């Protein structure tokens, strides 16, 4: 029992630079308290004491500000960081080593009883502050959900979902559990070396426009040379400068 507790606490210390020692985590981290209460209420739920389990979960919500239905399944070393406002539905399944930030909803979109209404999170998933994951689909191992994203469909393993509704990004990140992976731990779903596909499409269109402007300018220069008419390149240069400014803005 104590080994399991210390394993949970040590995993929190590894993921939260604000955590200084085990005593502080055990006494001050409401996310840990909510998971502890849930272990008890989930056990009571499974043995048929459902009303008592719901009462205990309500007490836990009052104390921690985190609502977890007793029927939800939570794996080992799950870290509810800050935790306030998290809502986890009845048929939710959360894999080992997941990190869930404040204001997250793991909810359902179906009103049918006895069916899988809530999401399944694989191992090592990060769900960022304010995100909503709604439906009975699977979020793959190591996936990341950006802050305030609304996820309505399955996310492949290792991908990142951002936006409303969420779009899928595929980052190039190290997958091995070494120091390099820890360096790229994506708190709040911030992932390096990845671009929004909408921004990438816009930059592609701008590149094509700049190329066309250059070809048009070359044609105008050739025609002017044949007809001995002076050309005005200021308009072309202004357009190129404006397009370059837009590209730089998209990169930020």
Secondary structure by P-SEA (a helix, b strand, c coil): caaaaaaaaaaaaacccccccaaaaacccaaaaaaaaaaaaaaaaaacaaaaaaaaaaaaaaaccbbbbcccccccccccccccbbbbcccbbbccbbbbcccccccccccccccccbbbbccbbbbccccccccccccccbbbbccbbbbcccccccbbbbcccbbbbbbbccccccaaaaaaccccccccccccaaaaaaaaaaaaaaaaaaaaaaaaaaaaaaacccccaaaaaaaaaaaaaaaaaaac
